Amino acid sequence: MKGARRLRVAAGLVVLLVLAGMGMALLPPYIANWKLQRYFNELIDDAATASQPPDAVRARILTKAVSLGLPLHNEDVQVTPSRNAVRIDALYVVHVDVAGYTVDLHFRPAAGGS
């Protein structure tokens, strides 16, 4: 009986370690996306952003994305100005290799009025 119990405990620990490893591999892109979303919110909260041309806002976003190591490209970012506000939308995919399998994480950070 003790041998079977030890085997179950060992198998359970292996499963937990695999899950923890997968979580550690997937966590960095989510943290980087969270930081990018915060940056979007900061841009929207800054009144000066609404007076800037969309290309200038897009360039600032792309610079931030590069600093975070995100694969965000010019065509992935939409900056839509309206009266005294701006709307920012982005869509990008991060490829993460986990245990010999590639996982595509799709992110859609956005901020601003409709």
MIKE-386124 format. One record per residue: residue number from 1; residue in one letter; y, z, x of N, C-alpha, C in turn. Coordinates in steps of 0.1 Angstrom, whole numbers, plus 5000, padded with zeros to 4 digits. Example, Ala and Ser with C-alpha at 12.3 -4.5 7.8 and 13.67 -1.06 7.14 Angstrom:
2
> 1 | a | 4943 | 5078 | 5132 | 4955 | 5078 | 5123 | 4967 | 5078 | 5132
> 2 | s | 4978 | 5071 | 5128 | 4989 | 5071 | 5137 | 5000 | 5079 | 5129
END
This chain:
114
> 1 | m | 4988 | 5000 | 5008 | 5000 | 5000 | 5000 | 5013 | 5000 | 5008
> 2 | k | 5013 | 5008 | 5019 | 5024 | 5009 | 5028 | 5028 | 4995 | 5034
> 3 | g | 5017 | 4988 | 5038 | 5019 | 4975 | 5044 | 5026 | 4965 | 5034
> 4 | a | 5022 | 4965 | 5022 | 5028 | 4956 | 5012 | 5043 | 4960 | 5009
> 5 | r | 5045 | 4973 | 5009 | 5059 | 4978 | 5007 | 5068 | 4973 | 5018
> 6 | r | 5063 | 4975 | 5030 | 5071 | 4971 | 5042 | 5074 | 4956 | 5042
> 7 | l | 5064 | 4948 | 5038 | 5066 | 4934 | 5037 | 5076 | 4930 | 5026
> 8 | r | 5076 | 4937 | 5015 | 5086 | 4935 | 5005 | 5100 | 4938 | 5010
> 9 | v | 5101 | 4950 | 5017 | 5114 | 4954 | 5022 | 5119 | 4944 | 5032
> 10 | a | 5110 | 4940 | 5041 | 5114 | 4930 | 5051 | 5119 | 4917 | 5045
> 11 | a | 5111 | 4912 | 5035 | 5115 | 4900 | 5028 | 5129 | 4901 | 5021
> 12 | g | 5131 | 4913 | 5015 | 5144 | 4916 | 5008 | 5155 | 4915 | 5018
> 13 | l | 5153 | 4921 | 5030 | 5163 | 4921 | 5040 | 5166 | 4907 | 5045
> 14 | v | 5156 | 4899 | 5047 | 5158 | 4885 | 5051 | 5166 | 4878 | 5040
> 15 | v | 5163 | 4879 | 5028 | 5171 | 4873 | 5017 | 5185 | 4877 | 5018
> 16 | l | 5188 | 4890 | 5019 | 5201 | 4895 | 5020 | 5209 | 4890 | 5032
> 17 | l | 5202 | 4889 | 5043 | 5208 | 4883 | 5055 | 5212 | 4868 | 5053
> 18 | v | 5203 | 4861 | 5047 | 5206 | 4847 | 5044 | 5218 | 4845 | 5035
> 19 | l | 5218 | 4853 | 5024 | 5229 | 4853 | 5015 | 5242 | 4857 | 5022
> 20 | a | 5242 | 4867 | 5030 | 5254 | 4871 | 5037 | 5259 | 4860 | 5047
> 21 | g | 5249 | 4853 | 5053 | 5253 | 4842 | 5062 | 5259 | 4831 | 5054
> 22 | m | 5254 | 4828 | 5043 | 5260 | 4817 | 5034 | 5274 | 4821 | 5030
> 23 | g | 5275 | 4834 | 5026 | 5288 | 4839 | 5022 | 5299 | 4838 | 5033
> 24 | m | 5294 | 4842 | 5045 | 5304 | 4841 | 5056 | 5308 | 4827 | 5060
> 25 | a | 5299 | 4817 | 5057 | 5302 | 4803 | 5060 | 5311 | 4798 | 5049
> 26 | l | 5310 | 4802 | 5037 | 5318 | 4797 | 5026 | 5332 | 4804 | 5024
> 27 | l | 5333 | 4816 | 5030 | 5345 | 4824 | 5028 | 5358 | 4818 | 5034
> 28 | p | 5357 | 4813 | 5047 | 5370 | 4808 | 5053 | 5377 | 4797 | 5045
> 29 | p | 5370 | 4787 | 5039 | 5378 | 4778 | 5031 | 5385 | 4784 | 5019
> 30 | y | 5378 | 4793 | 5013 | 5385 | 4800 | 5001 | 5397 | 4808 | 5005
> 31 | i | 5396 | 4815 | 5017 | 5408 | 4822 | 5022 | 5419 | 4813 | 5025
> 32 | a | 5416 | 4802 | 5032 | 5426 | 4792 | 5035 | 5433 | 4786 | 5023
> 33 | n | 5425 | 4783 | 5012 | 5430 | 4778 | 5000 | 5439 | 4788 | 4993
> 34 | w | 5435 | 4801 | 4994 | 5443 | 4812 | 4988 | 5457 | 4812 | 4995
> 35 | k | 5457 | 4811 | 5009 | 5469 | 4811 | 5016 | 5478 | 4799 | 5013
> 36 | l | 5472 | 4787 | 5011 | 5479 | 4775 | 5007 | 5485 | 4777 | 4993
> 37 | q | 5478 | 4783 | 4984 | 5483 | 4786 | 4970 | 5495 | 4795 | 4971
> 38 | r | 5494 | 4805 | 4979 | 5505 | 4814 | 4981 | 5518 | 4807 | 4986
> 39 | y | 5515 | 4798 | 4995 | 5526 | 4790 | 5001 | 5532 | 4781 | 4990
> 40 | f | 5524 | 4775 | 4981 | 5529 | 4767 | 4970 | 5538 | 4776 | 4961
> 41 | n | 5534 | 4788 | 4958 | 5541 | 4797 | 4950 | 5555 | 4801 | 4957
> 42 | e | 5555 | 4803 | 4970 | 5567 | 4806 | 4977 | 5577 | 4794 | 4977
> 43 | l | 5572 | 4782 | 4978 | 5580 | 4770 | 4977 | 5587 | 4769 | 4963
> 44 | i | 5579 | 4772 | 4953 | 5584 | 4771 | 4939 | 5594 | 4782 | 4937
> 45 | d | 5592 | 4794 | 4942 | 5601 | 4805 | 4940 | 5614 | 4803 | 4948
> 46 | d | 5614 | 4794 | 4958 | 5626 | 4791 | 4966 | 5635 | 4781 | 4959
> 47 | a | 5647 | 4784 | 4954 | 5655 | 4775 | 4947 | 5659 | 4763 | 4954
> 48 | a | 5659 | 4764 | 4968 | 5663 | 4752 | 4976 | 5652 | 4741 | 4975
> 49 | t | 5640 | 4744 | 4972 | 5629 | 4734 | 4971 | 5632 | 4724 | 4961
> 50 | a | 5638 | 4728 | 4950 | 5641 | 4718 | 4939 | 5651 | 4707 | 4943
> 51 | s | 5660 | 4711 | 4953 | 5670 | 4701 | 4957 | 5665 | 4692 | 4968
> 52 | q | 5653 | 4695 | 4974 | 5648 | 4686 | 4984 | 5640 | 4674 | 4979
> 53 | p | 5640 | 4663 | 4986 | 5633 | 4652 | 4982 | 5618 | 4655 | 4982
> 54 | p | 5610 | 4649 | 4973 | 5596 | 4651 | 4972 | 5589 | 4649 | 4986
> 55 | d | 5593 | 4639 | 4993 | 5586 | 4636 | 5006 | 5588 | 4648 | 5016
> 56 | a | 5600 | 4654 | 5015 | 5603 | 4665 | 5024 | 5594 | 4677 | 5021
> 57 | v | 5592 | 4680 | 5008 | 5584 | 4691 | 5003 | 5569 | 4688 | 5007
> 58 | r | 5565 | 4675 | 5005 | 5552 | 4671 | 5008 | 5549 | 4673 | 5023
> 59 | a | 5559 | 4670 | 5031 | 5557 | 4671 | 5046 | 5556 | 4686 | 5050
> 60 | r | 5563 | 4695 | 5043 | 5562 | 4709 | 5046 | 5548 | 4714 | 5042
> 61 | i | 5543 | 4709 | 5031 | 5530 | 4713 | 5026 | 5519 | 4709 | 5036
> 62 | l | 5520 | 4696 | 5040 | 5510 | 4691 | 5050 | 5510 | 4698 | 5063
> 63 | t | 5522 | 4702 | 5067 | 5523 | 4710 | 5080 | 5516 | 4724 | 5078
> 64 | k | 5518 | 4730 | 5067 | 5512 | 4743 | 5064 | 5496 | 4741 | 5063
> 65 | a | 5492 | 4730 | 5057 | 5478 | 4727 | 5056 | 5471 | 4725 | 5069
> 66 | v | 5478 | 4718 | 5078 | 5473 | 4716 | 5092 | 5472 | 4730 | 5099
> 67 | s | 5482 | 4738 | 5097 | 5481 | 4751 | 5104 | 5470 | 4760 | 5099
> 68 | l | 5466 | 4757 | 5086 | 5455 | 4765 | 5080 | 5441 | 4758 | 5083
> 69 | g | 5441 | 4746 | 5089 | 5429 | 4739 | 5092 | 5423 | 4732 | 5080
> 70 | l | 5431 | 4729 | 5070 | 5427 | 4722 | 5058 | 5428 | 4707 | 5058
> 71 | p | 5418 | 4700 | 5053 | 5418 | 4685 | 5053 | 5427 | 4679 | 5042
> 72 | l | 5439 | 4683 | 5042 | 5448 | 4678 | 5031 | 5456 | 4666 | 5037
> 73 | h | 5456 | 4655 | 5029 | 5463 | 4643 | 5034 | 5475 | 4640 | 5024
> 74 | n | 5483 | 4631 | 5029 | 5496 | 4628 | 5022 | 5493 | 4624 | 5007
> 75 | e | 5482 | 4616 | 5005 | 5479 | 4611 | 4992 | 5473 | 4622 | 4983
> 76 | d | 5469 | 4633 | 4989 | 5463 | 4644 | 4981 | 5473 | 4653 | 4975
> 77 | v | 5486 | 4651 | 4978 | 5496 | 4661 | 4974 | 5506 | 4653 | 4964
> 78 | q | 5508 | 4659 | 4952 | 5518 | 4653 | 4943 | 5529 | 4663 | 4941
> 79 | v | 5541 | 4658 | 4944 | 5553 | 4666 | 4942 | 5561 | 4659 | 4931
> 80 | t | 5563 | 4666 | 4920 | 5570 | 4661 | 4908 | 5582 | 4668 | 4905
> 81 | p | 5594 | 4663 | 4908 | 5607 | 4670 | 4905 | 5610 | 4668 | 4890
> 82 | s | 5616 | 4679 | 4885 | 5622 | 4678 | 4872 | 5636 | 4685 | 4873
> 83 | r | 5643 | 4686 | 4863 | 5657 | 4691 | 4863 | 5660 | 4700 | 4874
> 84 | n | 5657 | 4713 | 4873 | 5661 | 4722 | 4884 | 5648 | 4729 | 4889
> 85 | a | 5637 | 4721 | 4889 | 5624 | 4727 | 4893 | 5616 | 4716 | 4900
> 86 | v | 5604 | 4720 | 4904 | 5595 | 4710 | 4910 | 5581 | 4715 | 4907
> 87 | r | 5572 | 4706 | 4905 | 5558 | 4709 | 4903 | 5550 | 4703 | 4915
> 88 | i | 5541 | 4711 | 4920 | 5533 | 4707 | 4932 | 5518 | 4708 | 4928
> 89 | d | 5511 | 4697 | 4930 | 5497 | 4697 | 4927 | 5490 | 4691 | 4939
> 90 | a | 5478 | 4696 | 4942 | 5470 | 4690 | 4953 | 5455 | 4690 | 4950
> 91 | l | 5448 | 4682 | 4956 | 5434 | 4681 | 4954 | 5428 | 4677 | 4967
> 92 | y | 5418 | 4685 | 4972 | 5412 | 4682 | 4985 | 5398 | 4688 | 4985
> 93 | v | 5389 | 4683 | 4994 | 5375 | 4687 | 4995 | 5373 | 4692 | 5009
> 94 | v | 5366 | 4703 | 5010 | 5362 | 4709 | 5023 | 5347 | 4708 | 5023
> 95 | h | 5342 | 4702 | 5034 | 5327 | 4701 | 5036 | 5323 | 4712 | 5045
> 96 | v | 5313 | 4720 | 5040 | 5308 | 4732 | 5047 | 5293 | 4730 | 5049
> 97 | d | 5288 | 4731 | 5062 | 5274 | 4730 | 5064 | 5268 | 4744 | 5063
> 98 | v | 5259 | 4746 | 5054 | 5252 | 4759 | 5052 | 5237 | 4757 | 5053
> 99 | a | 5231 | 4762 | 5063 | 5216 | 4762 | 5065 | 5211 | 4748 | 5064
> 100 | g | 5217 | 4738 | 5071 | 5212 | 4724 | 5070 | 5216 | 4716 | 5058
> 101 | y | 5224 | 4722 | 5050 | 5228 | 4715 | 5037 | 5244 | 4715 | 5037
> 102 | t | 5249 | 4704 | 5033 | 5264 | 4703 | 5032 | 5268 | 4706 | 5018
> 103 | v | 5278 | 4715 | 5017 | 5283 | 4719 | 5004 | 5298 | 4714 | 5004
> 104 | d | 5301 | 4707 | 4993 | 5315 | 4702 | 4991 | 5322 | 4711 | 4982
> 105 | l | 5333 | 4718 | 4987 | 5341 | 4727 | 4979 | 5353 | 4719 | 4975
> 106 | h | 5356 | 4718 | 4962 | 5367 | 4711 | 4957 | 5378 | 4721 | 4953
> 107 | f | 5390 | 4719 | 4959 | 5401 | 4729 | 4956 | 5413 | 4721 | 4950
> 108 | r | 5420 | 4728 | 4940 | 5431 | 4722 | 4933 | 5442 | 4732 | 4932
> 109 | p | 5449 | 4735 | 4943 | 5460 | 4744 | 4942 | 5472 | 4737 | 4935
> 110 | a | 5479 | 4745 | 4927 | 5491 | 4740 | 4920 | 5501 | 4751 | 4917
> 111 | a | 5513 | 4746 | 4915 | 5524 | 4756 | 4912 | 5536 | 4748 | 4906
> 112 | g | 5543 | 4756 | 4898 | 5555 | 4750 | 4892 | 5554 | 4747 | 4877
> 113 | g | 5565 | 4743 | 4871 | 5565 | 4741 | 4857 | 5558 | 4728 | 4853
> 114 | s | 5556 | 4726 | 4841 | 5549 | 4714 | 4836 | 5558 | 4702 | 4836
END
